[in-house]
């Protein structure tokens, strides 16, 4: 591979890694926040539906995405 091609390759690889890292960090933060909200709501005796509404509202996500978090953490 010539030097110019290698430069483009290296730049693309670095950009891809940075974007992947940022996506992973954002997903991790959202999962952590969802877990905290769900655990707090459970300790306070909130129902599944009320907790789902709260998670969707606080994280600005759809109920379908909220259900994914609820499935992960409600019975954990």
mmCIF file of the N, C-alpha and C atoms, coordinates in Angstrom:
data_MODEL
# 
_entry.id   MODEL 
# 
loop_
_atom_site.group_PDB 
_atom_site.id 
_atom_site.type_symbol 
_atom_site.label_atom_id 
_atom_site.label_alt_id 
_atom_site.label_comp_id 
_atom_site.label_asym_id 
_atom_site.label_entity_id 
_atom_site.label_seq_id 
_atom_site.pdbx_PDB_ins_code 
_atom_site.Cartn_x 
_atom_site.Cartn_y 
_atom_site.Cartn_z 
_atom_site.occupancy 
_atom_site.B_iso_or_equiv 
_atom_site.pdbx_formal_charge 
_atom_site.auth_seq_id 
_atom_site.auth_comp_id 
_atom_site.auth_asym_id 
_atom_site.auth_atom_id 
_atom_site.pdbx_PDB_model_num 
ATOM 1   N N  . UNK A 1 1  ? 0.862   -1.168 0.000  1.00 0.00 ? 1  UNK A N  1 
ATOM 2   C CA . UNK A 1 1  ? 0.000   0.000  0.000  1.00 0.00 ? 1  UNK A CA 1 
ATOM 3   C C  . UNK A 1 1  ? 0.905   1.226  0.000  1.00 0.00 ? 1  UNK A C  1 
ATOM 4   N N  . UNK A 1 2  ? 0.570   2.212  -0.831 1.00 0.00 ? 2  UNK A N  1 
ATOM 5   C CA . UNK A 1 2  ? 1.394   3.419  -0.889 1.00 0.00 ? 2  UNK A CA 1 
ATOM 6   C C  . UNK A 1 2  ? 1.141   4.276  0.349  1.00 0.00 ? 2  UNK A C  1 
ATOM 7   N N  . UNK A 1 3  ? 2.013   5.242  0.545  1.00 0.00 ? 3  UNK A N  1 
ATOM 8   C CA . UNK A 1 3  ? 1.918   6.092  1.736  1.00 0.00 ? 3  UNK A CA 1 
ATOM 9   C C  . UNK A 1 3  ? 0.604   6.861  1.796  1.00 0.00 ? 3  UNK A C  1 
ATOM 10  N N  . UNK A 1 4  ? 0.140   7.350  0.640  1.00 0.00 ? 4  UNK A N  1 
ATOM 11  C CA . UNK A 1 4  ? -1.114  8.099  0.618  1.00 0.00 ? 4  UNK A CA 1 
ATOM 12  C C  . UNK A 1 4  ? -2.281  7.199  1.007  1.00 0.00 ? 4  UNK A C  1 
ATOM 13  N N  . UNK A 1 5  ? -2.345  6.008  0.432  1.00 0.00 ? 5  UNK A N  1 
ATOM 14  C CA . UNK A 1 5  ? -3.412  5.066  0.772  1.00 0.00 ? 5  UNK A CA 1 
ATOM 15  C C  . UNK A 1 5  ? -3.354  4.680  2.239  1.00 0.00 ? 5  UNK A C  1 
ATOM 16  N N  . UNK A 1 6  ? -2.150  4.458  2.738  1.00 0.00 ? 6  UNK A N  1 
ATOM 17  C CA . UNK A 1 6  ? -1.988  4.091  4.149  1.00 0.00 ? 6  UNK A CA 1 
ATOM 18  C C  . UNK A 1 6  ? -2.487  5.212  5.059  1.00 0.00 ? 6  UNK A C  1 
ATOM 19  N N  . UNK A 1 7  ? -2.226  6.463  4.657  1.00 0.00 ? 7  UNK A N  1 
ATOM 20  C CA . UNK A 1 7  ? -2.703  7.611  5.439  1.00 0.00 ? 7  UNK A CA 1 
ATOM 21  C C  . UNK A 1 7  ? -4.211  7.660  5.502  1.00 0.00 ? 7  UNK A C  1 
ATOM 22  N N  . UNK A 1 8  ? -4.871  7.435  4.344  1.00 0.00 ? 8  UNK A N  1 
ATOM 23  C CA . UNK A 1 8  ? -6.334  7.415  4.328  1.00 0.00 ? 8  UNK A CA 1 
ATOM 24  C C  . UNK A 1 8  ? -6.878  6.261  5.170  1.00 0.00 ? 8  UNK A C  1 
ATOM 25  N N  . UNK A 1 9  ? -6.244  5.122  5.061  1.00 0.00 ? 9  UNK A N  1 
ATOM 26  C CA . UNK A 1 9  ? -6.660  3.944  5.829  1.00 0.00 ? 9  UNK A CA 1 
ATOM 27  C C  . UNK A 1 9  ? -6.543  4.213  7.323  1.00 0.00 ? 9  UNK A C  1 
ATOM 28  N N  . UNK A 1 10 ? -5.393  4.740  7.731  1.00 0.00 ? 10 UNK A N  1 
ATOM 29  C CA . UNK A 1 10 ? -5.169  5.013  9.155  1.00 0.00 ? 10 UNK A CA 1 
ATOM 30  C C  . UNK A 1 10 ? -6.160  6.039  9.688  1.00 0.00 ? 10 UNK A C  1 
ATOM 31  N N  . UNK A 1 11 ? -6.434  7.076  8.879  1.00 0.00 ? 11 UNK A N  1 
ATOM 32  C CA . UNK A 1 11 ? -7.379  8.113  9.297  1.00 0.00 ? 11 UNK A CA 1 
ATOM 33  C C  . UNK A 1 11 ? -8.787  7.532  9.441  1.00 0.00 ? 11 UNK A C  1 
ATOM 34  N N  . UNK A 1 12 ? -9.186  6.706  8.482  1.00 0.00 ? 12 UNK A N  1 
ATOM 35  C CA . UNK A 1 12 ? -10.510 6.076  8.546  1.00 0.00 ? 12 UNK A CA 1 
ATOM 36  C C  . UNK A 1 12 ? -10.634 5.132  9.722  1.00 0.00 ? 12 UNK A C  1 
ATOM 37  N N  . UNK A 1 13 ? -9.579  4.379  9.977  1.00 0.00 ? 13 UNK A N  1 
ATOM 38  C CA . UNK A 1 13 ? -9.595  3.453  11.106 1.00 0.00 ? 13 UNK A CA 1 
ATOM 39  C C  . UNK A 1 13 ? -9.713  4.210  12.430 1.00 0.00 ? 13 UNK A C  1 
ATOM 40  N N  . UNK A 1 14 ? -8.971  5.291  12.578 1.00 0.00 ? 14 UNK A N  1 
ATOM 41  C CA . UNK A 1 14 ? -9.027  6.086  13.813 1.00 0.00 ? 14 UNK A CA 1 
ATOM 42  C C  . UNK A 1 14 ? -10.410 6.701  14.000 1.00 0.00 ? 14 UNK A C  1 
ATOM 43  N N  . UNK A 1 15 ? -10.997 7.200  12.911 1.00 0.00 ? 15 UNK A N  1 
ATOM 44  C CA . UNK A 1 15 ? -12.333 7.795  12.991 1.00 0.00 ? 15 UNK A CA 1 
ATOM 45  C C  . UNK A 1 15 ? -13.359 6.736  13.381 1.00 0.00 ? 15 UNK A C  1 
ATOM 46  N N  . UNK A 1 16 ? -13.263 5.558  12.783 1.00 0.00 ? 16 UNK A N  1 
ATOM 47  C CA . UNK A 1 16 ? -14.191 4.475  13.108 1.00 0.00 ? 16 UNK A CA 1 
ATOM 48  C C  . UNK A 1 16 ? -14.081 4.042  14.556 1.00 0.00 ? 16 UNK A C  1 
ATOM 49  N N  . UNK A 1 17 ? -12.868 3.945  15.054 1.00 0.00 ? 17 UNK A N  1 
ATOM 50  C CA . UNK A 1 17 ? -12.687 3.570  16.464 1.00 0.00 ? 17 UNK A CA 1 
ATOM 51  C C  . UNK A 1 17 ? -13.265 4.624  17.404 1.00 0.00 ? 17 UNK A C  1 
ATOM 52  N N  . UNK A 1 18 ? -13.038 5.894  17.077 1.00 0.00 ? 18 UNK A N  1 
ATOM 53  C CA . UNK A 1 18 ? -13.561 6.976  17.924 1.00 0.00 ? 18 UNK A CA 1 
ATOM 54  C C  . UNK A 1 18 ? -15.088 6.967  17.942 1.00 0.00 ? 18 UNK A C  1 
ATOM 55  N N  . UNK A 1 19 ? -15.701 6.770  16.763 1.00 0.00 ? 19 UNK A N  1 
ATOM 56  C CA . UNK A 1 19 ? -17.160 6.733  16.701 1.00 0.00 ? 19 UNK A CA 1 
ATOM 57  C C  . UNK A 1 19 ? -17.705 5.529  17.458 1.00 0.00 ? 19 UNK A C  1 
ATOM 58  N N  . UNK A 1 20 ? -17.061 4.390  17.316 1.00 0.00 ? 20 UNK A N  1 
ATOM 59  C CA . UNK A 1 20 ? -17.497 3.193  18.034 1.00 0.00 ? 20 UNK A CA 1 
ATOM 60  C C  . UNK A 1 20 ? -17.370 3.356  19.535 1.00 0.00 ? 20 UNK A C  1 
ATOM 61  N N  . UNK A 1 21 ? -16.285 3.967  19.970 1.00 0.00 ? 21 UNK A N  1 
ATOM 62  C CA . UNK A 1 21 ? -16.073 4.199  21.396 1.00 0.00 ? 21 UNK A CA 1 
ATOM 63  C C  . UNK A 1 21 ? -17.147 5.134  21.947 1.00 0.00 ? 21 UNK A C  1 
ATOM 64  N N  . UNK A 1 22 ? -17.459 6.201  21.199 1.00 0.00 ? 22 UNK A N  1 
ATOM 65  C CA . UNK A 1 22 ? -18.480 7.158  21.645 1.00 0.00 ? 22 UNK A CA 1 
ATOM 66  C C  . UNK A 1 22 ? -19.851 6.491  21.741 1.00 0.00 ? 22 UNK A C  1 
ATOM 67  N N  . UNK A 1 23 ? -20.192 5.657  20.750 1.00 0.00 ? 23 UNK A N  1 
ATOM 68  C CA . UNK A 1 23 ? -21.470 4.948  20.791 1.00 0.00 ? 23 UNK A CA 1 
ATOM 69  C C  . UNK A 1 23 ? -21.534 4.008  21.982 1.00 0.00 ? 23 UNK A C  1 
ATOM 70  N N  . UNK A 1 24 ? -20.451 3.306  22.242 1.00 0.00 ? 24 UNK A N  1 
ATOM 71  C CA . UNK A 1 24 ? -20.407 2.380  23.368 1.00 0.00 ? 24 UNK A CA 1 
ATOM 72  C C  . UNK A 1 24 ? -20.547 3.089  24.700 1.00 0.00 ? 24 UNK A C  1 
ATOM 73  N N  . UNK A 1 25 ? -19.877 4.225  24.829 1.00 0.00 ? 25 UNK A N  1 
ATOM 74  C CA . UNK A 1 25 ? -19.971 4.992  26.072 1.00 0.00 ? 25 UNK A CA 1 
ATOM 75  C C  . UNK A 1 25 ? -21.387 5.521  26.288 1.00 0.00 ? 25 UNK A C  1 
ATOM 76  N N  . UNK A 1 26 ? -22.009 6.008  25.226 1.00 0.00 ? 26 UNK A N  1 
ATOM 77  C CA . UNK A 1 26 ? -23.378 6.523  25.344 1.00 0.00 ? 26 UNK A CA 1 
ATOM 78  C C  . UNK A 1 26 ? -24.346 5.409  25.723 1.00 0.00 ? 26 UNK A C  1 
ATOM 79  N N  . UNK A 1 27 ? -24.172 4.246  25.110 1.00 0.00 ? 27 UNK A N  1 
ATOM 80  C CA . UNK A 1 27 ? -25.037 3.117  25.439 1.00 0.00 ? 27 UNK A CA 1 
ATOM 81  C C  . UNK A 1 27 ? -24.836 2.685  26.889 1.00 0.00 ? 27 UNK A C  1 
ATOM 82  N N  . UNK A 1 28 ? -23.595 2.667  27.329 1.00 0.00 ? 28 UNK A N  1 
ATOM 83  C CA . UNK A 1 28 ? -23.304 2.293  28.711 1.00 0.00 ? 28 UNK A CA 1 
ATOM 84  C C  . UNK A 1 28 ? -23.918 3.264  29.710 1.00 0.00 ? 28 UNK A C  1 
ATOM 85  N N  . UNK A 1 29 ? -23.837 4.563  29.398 1.00 0.00 ? 29 UNK A N  1 
ATOM 86  C CA . UNK A 1 29 ? -24.445 5.564  30.287 1.00 0.00 ? 29 UNK A CA 1 
ATOM 87  C C  . UNK A 1 29 ? -25.956 5.382  30.349 1.00 0.00 ? 29 UNK A C  1 
ATOM 88  N N  . UNK A 1 30 ? -26.584 5.160  29.193 1.00 0.00 ? 30 UNK A N  1 
ATOM 89  C CA . UNK A 1 30 ? -28.041 4.984  29.158 1.00 0.00 ? 30 UNK A CA 1 
ATOM 90  C C  . UNK A 1 30 ? -28.451 3.740  29.932 1.00 0.00 ? 30 UNK A C  1 
ATOM 91  N N  . UNK A 1 31 ? -27.711 2.650  29.766 1.00 0.00 ? 31 UNK A N  1 
ATOM 92  C CA . UNK A 1 31 ? -28.037 1.425  30.499 1.00 0.00 ? 31 UNK A CA 1 
ATOM 93  C C  . UNK A 1 31 ? -27.857 1.630  32.000 1.00 0.00 ? 31 UNK A C  1 
ATOM 94  N N  . UNK A 1 32 ? -26.815 2.323  32.390 1.00 0.00 ? 32 UNK A N  1 
ATOM 95  C CA . UNK A 1 32 ? -26.597 2.588  33.811 1.00 0.00 ? 32 UNK A CA 1 
ATOM 96  C C  . UNK A 1 32 ? -27.678 3.461  34.409 1.00 0.00 ? 32 UNK A C  1 
ATOM 97  N N  . UNK A 1 33 ? -28.080 4.477  33.660 1.00 0.00 ? 33 UNK A N  1 
ATOM 98  C CA . UNK A 1 33 ? -29.144 5.353  34.142 1.00 0.00 ? 33 UNK A CA 1 
ATOM 99  C C  . UNK A 1 33 ? -30.466 4.596  34.235 1.00 0.00 ? 33 UNK A C  1 
ATOM 100 N N  . UNK A 1 34 ? -30.750 3.767  33.232 1.00 0.00 ? 34 UNK A N  1 
ATOM 101 C CA . UNK A 1 34 ? -31.982 2.972  33.252 1.00 0.00 ? 34 UNK A CA 1 
ATOM 102 C C  . UNK A 1 34 ? -31.983 2.025  34.441 1.00 0.00 ? 34 UNK A C  1 
ATOM 103 N N  . UNK A 1 35 ? -30.863 1.371  34.678 1.00 0.00 ? 35 UNK A N  1 
ATOM 104 C CA . UNK A 1 35 ? -30.768 0.441  35.803 1.00 0.00 ? 35 UNK A CA 1 
ATOM 105 C C  . UNK A 1 35 ? -31.015 1.163  37.123 1.00 0.00 ? 35 UNK A C  1 
ATOM 106 N N  . UNK A 1 36 ? -30.434 2.334  37.285 1.00 0.00 ? 36 UNK A N  1 
ATOM 107 C CA . UNK A 1 36 ? -30.637 3.107  38.507 1.00 0.00 ? 36 UNK A CA 1 
ATOM 108 C C  . UNK A 1 36 ? -32.086 3.527  38.693 1.00 0.00 ? 36 UNK A C  1 
ATOM 109 N N  . UNK A 1 37 ? -32.711 3.998  37.610 1.00 0.00 ? 37 UNK A N  1 
ATOM 110 C CA . UNK A 1 37 ? -34.115 4.399  37.687 1.00 0.00 ? 37 UNK A CA 1 
ATOM 111 C C  . UNK A 1 37 ? -35.017 3.219  38.034 1.00 0.00 ? 37 UNK A C  1 
ATOM 112 N N  . UNK A 1 38 ? -34.774 2.101  37.393 1.00 0.00 ? 38 UNK A N  1 
ATOM 113 C CA . UNK A 1 38 ? -35.605 0.912  37.625 1.00 0.00 ? 38 UNK A CA 1 
ATOM 114 C C  . UNK A 1 38 ? -35.437 0.410  39.050 1.00 0.00 ? 38 UNK A C  1 
ATOM 115 N N  . UNK A 1 39 ? -34.212 0.335  39.529 1.00 0.00 ? 39 UNK A N  1 
ATOM 116 C CA . UNK A 1 39 ? -33.987 -0.133 40.900 1.00 0.00 ? 39 UNK A CA 1 
ATOM 117 C C  . UNK A 1 39 ? -34.606 0.800  41.929 1.00 0.00 ? 39 UNK A C  1 
ATOM 118 N N  . UNK A 1 40 ? -34.481 2.103  41.710 1.00 0.00 ? 40 UNK A N  1 
ATOM 119 C CA . UNK A 1 40 ? -35.070 3.068  42.643 1.00 0.00 ? 40 UNK A CA 1 
ATOM 120 C C  . UNK A 1 40 ? -36.600 2.948  42.654 1.00 0.00 ? 40 UNK A C  1 
ATOM 121 N N  . UNK A 1 41 ? -37.194 2.824  41.466 1.00 0.00 ? 41 UNK A N  1 
ATOM 122 C CA . UNK A 1 41 ? -38.646 2.706  41.381 1.00 0.00 ? 41 UNK A CA 1 
ATOM 123 C C  . UNK A 1 41 ? -39.136 1.428  42.057 1.00 0.00 ? 41 UNK A C  1 
ATOM 124 N N  . UNK A 1 42 ? -38.399 0.336  41.869 1.00 0.00 ? 42 UNK A N  1 
ATOM 125 C CA . UNK A 1 42 ? -38.781 -0.925 42.515 1.00 0.00 ? 42 UNK A CA 1 
ATOM 126 C C  . UNK A 1 42 ? -38.727 -0.797 44.034 1.00 0.00 ? 42 UNK A C  1 
ATOM 127 N N  . UNK A 1 43 ? -37.684 -0.141 44.538 1.00 0.00 ? 43 UNK A N  1 
ATOM 128 C CA . UNK A 1 43 ? -37.558 0.025  45.987 1.00 0.00 ? 43 UNK A CA 1 
ATOM 129 C C  . UNK A 1 43 ? -38.690 0.870  46.550 1.00 0.00 ? 43 UNK A C  1 
ATOM 130 N N  . UNK A 1 44 ? -39.209 1.785  45.749 1.00 0.00 ? 44 UNK A N  1 
ATOM 131 C CA . UNK A 1 44 ? -40.312 2.635  46.191 1.00 0.00 ? 44 UNK A CA 1 
ATOM 132 C C  . UNK A 1 44 ? -41.676 1.995  45.941 1.00 0.00 ? 44 UNK A C  1 
ATOM 133 N N  . UNK A 1 45 ? -41.682 0.810  45.342 1.00 0.00 ? 45 UNK A N  1 
ATOM 134 C CA . UNK A 1 45 ? -42.926 0.083  45.133 1.00 0.00 ? 45 UNK A CA 1 
ATOM 135 C C  . UNK A 1 45 ? -43.701 0.470  43.898 1.00 0.00 ? 45 UNK A C  1 
ATOM 136 N N  . UNK A 1 46 ? -43.052 1.121  42.939 1.00 0.00 ? 46 UNK A N  1 
ATOM 137 C CA . UNK A 1 46 ? -43.746 1.516  41.712 1.00 0.00 ? 46 UNK A CA 1 
ATOM 138 C C  . UNK A 1 46 ? -44.077 0.287  40.872 1.00 0.00 ? 46 UNK A C  1 
ATOM 139 N N  . UNK A 1 47 ? -45.151 0.368  40.124 1.00 0.00 ? 47 UNK A N  1 
ATOM 140 C CA . UNK A 1 47 ? -45.554 -0.738 39.254 1.00 0.00 ? 47 UNK A CA 1 
ATOM 141 C C  . UNK A 1 47 ? -44.649 -0.785 38.021 1.00 0.00 ? 47 UNK A C  1 
ATOM 142 N N  . UNK A 1 48 ? -44.722 -1.906 37.333 1.00 0.00 ? 48 UNK A N  1 
ATOM 143 C CA . UNK A 1 48 ? -43.954 -2.093 36.104 1.00 0.00 ? 48 UNK A CA 1 
ATOM 144 C C  . UNK A 1 48 ? -44.303 -1.000 35.092 1.00 0.00 ? 48 UNK A C  1 
ATOM 145 N N  . UNK A 1 49 ? -45.596 -0.757 34.902 1.00 0.00 ? 49 UNK A N  1 
ATOM 146 C CA . UNK A 1 49 ? -46.039 0.221  33.898 1.00 0.00 ? 49 UNK A CA 1 
ATOM 147 C C  . UNK A 1 49 ? -45.600 1.636  34.252 1.00 0.00 ? 49 UNK A C  1 
ATOM 148 N N  . UNK A 1 50 ? -45.742 2.013  35.516 1.00 0.00 ? 50 UNK A N  1 
ATOM 149 C CA . UNK A 1 50 ? -45.313 3.351  35.927 1.00 0.00 ? 50 UNK A CA 1 
ATOM 150 C C  . UNK A 1 50 ? -43.805 3.507  35.753 1.00 0.00 ? 50 UNK A C  1 
ATOM 151 N N  . UNK A 1 51 ? -43.070 2.445  36.087 1.00 0.00 ? 51 UNK A N  1 
ATOM 152 C CA . UNK A 1 51 ? -41.619 2.488  35.934 1.00 0.00 ? 51 UNK A CA 1 
ATOM 153 C C  . UNK A 1 51 ? -41.244 2.585  34.469 1.00 0.00 ? 51 UNK A C  1 
ATOM 154 N N  . UNK A 1 52 ? -41.917 1.843  33.613 1.00 0.00 ? 52 UNK A N  1 
ATOM 155 C CA . UNK A 1 52 ? -41.666 1.907  32.178 1.00 0.00 ? 52 UNK A CA 1 
ATOM 156 C C  . UNK A 1 52 ? -41.915 3.321  31.659 1.00 0.00 ? 52 UNK A C  1 
ATOM 157 N N  . UNK A 1 53 ? -43.009 3.925  32.073 1.00 0.00 ? 53 UNK A N  1 
ATOM 158 C CA . UNK A 1 53 ? -43.310 5.300  31.663 1.00 0.00 ? 53 UNK A CA 1 
ATOM 159 C C  . UNK A 1 53 ? -42.207 6.250  32.105 1.00 0.00 ? 53 UNK A C  1 
ATOM 160 N N  . UNK A 1 54 ? -41.729 6.083  33.333 1.00 0.00 ? 54 UNK A N  1 
ATOM 161 C CA . UNK A 1 54 ? -40.691 6.952  33.873 1.00 0.00 ? 54 UNK A CA 1 
ATOM 162 C C  . UNK A 1 54 ? -39.381 6.779  33.103 1.00 0.00 ? 54 UNK A C  1 
ATOM 163 N N  . UNK A 1 55 ? -39.004 5.533  32.834 1.00 0.00 ? 55 UNK A N  1 
ATOM 164 C CA . UNK A 1 55 ? -37.755 5.269  32.111 1.00 0.00 ? 55 UNK A CA 1 
ATOM 165 C C  . UNK A 1 55 ? -37.820 5.887  30.713 1.00 0.00 ? 55 UNK A C  1 
ATOM 166 N N  . UNK A 1 56 ? -38.927 5.671  30.024 1.00 0.00 ? 56 UNK A N  1 
ATOM 167 C CA . UNK A 1 56 ? -39.074 6.226  28.678 1.00 0.00 ? 56 UNK A CA 1 
ATOM 168 C C  . UNK A 1 56 ? -39.027 7.751  28.703 1.00 0.00 ? 56 UNK A C  1 
ATOM 169 N N  . UNK A 1 57 ? -39.678 8.352  29.691 1.00 0.00 ? 57 UNK A N  1 
ATOM 170 C CA . UNK A 1 57 ? -39.712 9.806  29.804 1.00 0.00 ? 57 UNK A CA 1 
ATOM 171 C C  . UNK A 1 57 ? -38.338 10.376 30.164 1.00 0.00 ? 57 UNK A C  1 
ATOM 172 N N  . UNK A 1 58 ? -37.702 9.823  31.164 1.00 0.00 ? 58 UNK A N  1 
ATOM 173 C CA . UNK A 1 58 ? -36.416 10.367 31.639 1.00 0.00 ? 58 UNK A CA 1 
ATOM 174 C C  . UNK A 1 58 ? -35.285 10.171 30.644 1.00 0.00 ? 58 UNK A C  1 
ATOM 175 N N  . UNK A 1 59 ? -35.312 9.065  29.904 1.00 0.00 ? 59 UNK A N  1 
ATOM 176 C CA . UNK A 1 59 ? -34.243 8.792  28.943 1.00 0.00 ? 59 UNK A CA 1 
ATOM 177 C C  . UNK A 1 59 ? -34.585 9.266  27.533 1.00 0.00 ? 59 UNK A C  1 
ATOM 178 N N  . UNK A 1 60 ? -35.805 9.809  27.365 1.00 0.00 ? 60 UNK A N  1 
ATOM 179 C CA . UNK A 1 60 ? -36.258 10.301 26.065 1.00 0.00 ? 60 UNK A CA 1 
ATOM 180 C C  . UNK A 1 60 ? -36.160 9.209  25.003 1.00 0.00 ? 60 UNK A C  1 
ATOM 181 N N  . UNK A 1 61 ? -36.736 8.048  25.335 1.00 0.00 ? 61 UNK A N  1 
ATOM 182 C CA . UNK A 1 61 ? -36.742 6.906  24.426 1.00 0.00 ? 61 UNK A CA 1 
ATOM 183 C C  . UNK A 1 61 ? -38.170 6.405  24.271 1.00 0.00 ? 61 UNK A C  1 
ATOM 184 N N  . UNK A 1 62 ? -38.389 5.554  23.293 1.00 0.00 ? 62 UNK A N  1 
ATOM 185 C CA . UNK A 1 62 ? -39.718 4.986  23.077 1.00 0.00 ? 62 UNK A CA 1 
ATOM 186 C C  . UNK A 1 62 ? -40.021 3.933  24.146 1.00 0.00 ? 62 UNK A C  1 
ATOM 187 N N  . UNK A 1 63 ? -41.298 3.586  24.266 1.00 0.00 ? 63 UNK A N  1 
ATOM 188 C CA . UNK A 1 63 ? -41.678 2.535  25.213 1.00 0.00 ? 63 UNK A CA 1 
ATOM 189 C C  . UNK A 1 63 ? -41.073 1.194  24.802 1.00 0.00 ? 63 UNK A C  1 
ATOM 190 N N  . UNK A 1 64 ? -40.919 0.979  23.499 1.00 0.00 ? 64 UNK A N  1 
ATOM 191 C CA . UNK A 1 64 ? -40.310 -0.271 23.034 1.00 0.00 ? 64 UNK A CA 1 
ATOM 192 C C  . UNK A 1 64 ? -38.867 -0.388 23.515 1.00 0.00 ? 64 UNK A C  1 
ATOM 193 N N  . UNK A 1 65 ? -38.122 0.715  23.409 1.00 0.00 ? 65 UNK A N  1 
ATOM 194 C CA . UNK A 1 65 ? -36.748 0.699  23.910 1.00 0.00 ? 65 UNK A CA 1 
ATOM 195 C C  . UNK A 1 65 ? -36.725 0.614  25.440 1.00 0.00 ? 65 UNK A C  1 
ATOM 196 N N  . UNK A 1 66 ? -37.679 1.274  26.077 1.00 0.00 ? 66 UNK A N  1 
ATOM 197 C CA . UNK A 1 66 ? -37.779 1.193  27.529 1.00 0.00 ? 66 UNK A CA 1 
ATOM 198 C C  . UNK A 1 66 ? -38.046 -0.224 28.001 1.00 0.00 ? 66 UNK A C  1 
ATOM 199 N N  . UNK A 1 67 ? -38.845 -0.966 27.237 1.00 0.00 ? 67 UNK A N  1 
ATOM 200 C CA . UNK A 1 67 ? -39.132 -2.361 27.592 1.00 0.00 ? 67 UNK A CA 1 
ATOM 201 C C  . UNK A 1 67 ? -37.876 -3.212 27.556 1.00 0.00 ? 67 UNK A C  1 
ATOM 202 N N  . UNK A 1 68 ? -36.958 -2.898 26.655 1.00 0.00 ? 68 UNK A N  1 
ATOM 203 C CA . UNK A 1 68 ? -35.690 -3.641 26.603 1.00 0.00 ? 68 UNK A CA 1 
ATOM 204 C C  . UNK A 1 68 ? -34.929 -3.487 27.918 1.00 0.00 ? 68 UNK A C  1 
ATOM 205 N N  . UNK A 1 69 ? -34.887 -2.261 28.422 1.00 0.00 ? 69 UNK A N  1 
ATOM 206 C CA . UNK A 1 69 ? -34.220 -2.028 29.711 1.00 0.00 ? 69 UNK A CA 1 
ATOM 207 C C  . UNK A 1 69 ? -34.985 -2.687 30.851 1.00 0.00 ? 69 UNK A C  1 
ATOM 208 N N  . UNK A 1 70 ? -36.299 -2.603 30.782 1.00 0.00 ? 70 UNK A N  1 
ATOM 209 C CA . UNK A 1 70 ? -37.117 -3.221 31.836 1.00 0.00 ? 70 UNK A CA 1 
ATOM 210 C C  . UNK A 1 70 ? -36.888 -4.728 31.865 1.00 0.00 ? 70 UNK A C  1 
ATOM 211 N N  . UNK A 1 71 ? -36.808 -5.345 30.685 1.00 0.00 ? 71 UNK A N  1 
ATOM 212 C CA . UNK A 1 71 ? -36.561 -6.785 30.620 1.00 0.00 ? 71 UNK A CA 1 
ATOM 213 C C  . UNK A 1 71 ? -35.199 -7.132 31.208 1.00 0.00 ? 71 UNK A C  1 
ATOM 214 N N  . UNK A 1 72 ? -34.225 -6.248 31.024 1.00 0.00 ? 72 UNK A N  1 
ATOM 215 C CA . UNK A 1 72 ? -32.882 -6.519 31.545 1.00 0.00 ? 72 UNK A CA 1 
ATOM 216 C C  . UNK A 1 72 ? -32.825 -6.376 33.073 1.00 0.00 ? 72 UNK A C  1 
ATOM 217 N N  . UNK A 1 73 ? -33.523 -5.375 33.623 1.00 0.00 ? 73 UNK A N  1 
ATOM 218 C CA . UNK A 1 73 ? -33.291 -5.018 35.021 1.00 0.00 ? 73 UNK A CA 1 
ATOM 219 C C  . UNK A 1 73 ? -34.470 -5.203 35.980 1.00 0.00 ? 73 UNK A C  1 
ATOM 220 N N  . UNK A 1 74 ? -35.684 -5.391 35.490 1.00 0.00 ? 74 UNK A N  1 
ATOM 221 C CA . UNK A 1 74 ? -36.832 -5.459 36.393 1.00 0.00 ? 74 UNK A CA 1 
ATOM 222 C C  . UNK A 1 74 ? -36.749 -6.660 37.325 1.00 0.00 ? 74 UNK A C  1 
ATOM 223 N N  . UNK A 1 75 ? -36.396 -7.811 36.822 1.00 0.00 ? 75 UNK A N  1 
ATOM 224 C CA . UNK A 1 75 ? -36.328 -9.022 37.654 1.00 0.00 ? 75 UNK A CA 1 
ATOM 225 C C  . UNK A 1 75 ? -34.905 -9.399 38.024 1.00 0.00 ? 75 UNK A C  1 
ATOM 226 N N  . UNK A 1 76 ? -33.984 -8.506 37.805 1.00 0.00 ? 76 UNK A N  1 
ATOM 227 C CA . UNK A 1 76 ? -32.562 -8.817 38.088 1.00 0.00 ? 76 UNK A CA 1 
ATOM 228 C C  . UNK A 1 76 ? -32.260 -8.709 39.560 1.00 0.00 ? 76 UNK A C  1 
# 
